[in-house]
Amino acid sequence: MKWFGNHLNISRMNTLAVACIAATGLLSSAAMAQQAPLQPPPQFKNLSPARNELAIEWLDRIARSARELPYTGVFVHQTAEGASSTRITHILDKLGVEHEKIEPMDGPVSEIIRRNDEMICYRPDTRTISVDRRATGRFFPSLITGNAKAIAENYTVKLGNVERIAGFDCQWVILEPKDAMRYMQKLCAELGTGLLLRAKLYNDRKQVVEQFMFTQLDVTRSVAKQAIKSRYEQVAGWQKEIAVKSTKDTETGWQVGNLPAGFRKVMEMTRNLIGRPAPVSHLVFSDGVLSVSVFVETAPTAPNTVTSVLAEDGPTSFAMRAVADHQVTVMGEVPLAAVQSIADGVRRR
C-alpha cells in the first residue's frame, strides 16, 4: 500500500502539474467585451434550461475559451481533504501555442511554466527544475479537452440556470453520465466569454467530491507574454530533472483492450519516477472530460504475488493488479467500475 500511496500522490500532483509538488471577482465586463471572436450569439442570451443542441454549443465554448482567451486570476481547488489556492496566467500566441504560468499559493513555493503540453517546474527550496509533460489530472479552467459532440454521446448535456457568481452572470451546464463509467459534472461559464468560472464533480452517490472556483479573475488583451515567464529562468545553479524521456508519444508495448465507451488513448510515454529503479510505462485515456492513467512497471515482488487492490480516495479511484511479472496501477477521477474495467483490460501489445 505504500507503493500505492506514492502513485496516489502522483495523481494529486497532476491536478496542478505533473512535475510539481502539489472573494471577490475582478472580472472586467469591459475587457470581456473586447473578445469579439468569443462573443455569445444572440441565442445564448438569457437561456432557459432547454434544447440539447444549445447545451452542446455551450460545452464547446467552454473548451475554446479556456484555450483562446488571455486571462489571469486566482482559483480555489476544494476536496474533502481541504482547499488550496493557485494563481494562473494564460495566453495563446500568434502561432497557436498556449503559454501558462501556474503558481501554487499554499505549501512550498513552486512555479510551473507550460508551453502546450510541456511543463517546467521550478522548486526554489530544492533548487531543482523538473521537465515533464502534462498528462492527466484536472486542469482548471481547461476541464473540457474533447469534442463536445463526442462527449454528448456518453453524457446527457443540458443547460441549468443562469446564476450570479462573484457579480457576473454565469450559465450552468450539466453533464449527466449515461453509464456507470463516469461522474456527473456541473460547469458554470461566464455569459460573455464562455470562460469557466466554477466547476463541481459529483460521485455516484451525488456528493460533491471536488470543486474549482475563480475568486479573482481578469480577462483582457493586455496579458503580456512577459507575464508567463518564470522569475527563476535566468537564475543559475539549478539541478535539472527529466521526468519523461520524450515530449512525444513513445511505444511502451502495453495496451488496454475493451475500453469503456467513449474513452480513448490520448498519450503514451515512458516516465522516470522518483524511487523507481527502472522507467515506468504511462498511458492516459480520456472521454474528453475525465481522464485515467495506467502505470505499468516491473513487479517489486515475485511474479503473480502482487495483491489486487480496488479503492477510492476522495474523487480518485484506483486499481492495482499483476500482469505476468509486471504491476499495473490504474487511477483517475472516475468511478471504481471504470478503473477496474481498464485494469482488467491491460495486456502486452
CORMO-V223037 format. One record per run of one state. SS is the DSSP state (A for helix, B for strand, O for the rest). FROM is the first residue (numbers start at 1). LEN is the number of residues. If there is no record, write none. Layout:
ss={SS/SS}
from={FROM/FROM}
len={LEN/LEN}
This chain:
ss={O/A/O/A/O/A/O/A/O/A/O/B/O/B/O/B/O/B/O/B/O/B/O/A/O/B/O/B/O/B/O/B/O/B/O/A/O/B/O/B/O/B/O/B/O/B/O/B/O/B/O/B/O/B/O/A/O/B/O}
from={1/2/15/29/34/36/39/42/45/52/69/71/80/82/93/98/105/111/116/118/124/128/134/148/152/155/166/168/178/184/191/196/203/208/219/225/229/239/243/244/245/254/257/264/272/280/287/291/299/309/314/316/324/326/333/336/345/346/349}
len={1/13/14/5/2/3/3/3/7/17/2/9/2/11/5/7/6/5/2/6/4/6/14/4/3/11/2/10/6/7/5/7/5/11/6/4/10/4/1/1/9/3/7/8/8/7/4/8/10/5/2/8/2/7/3/9/1/3/1}
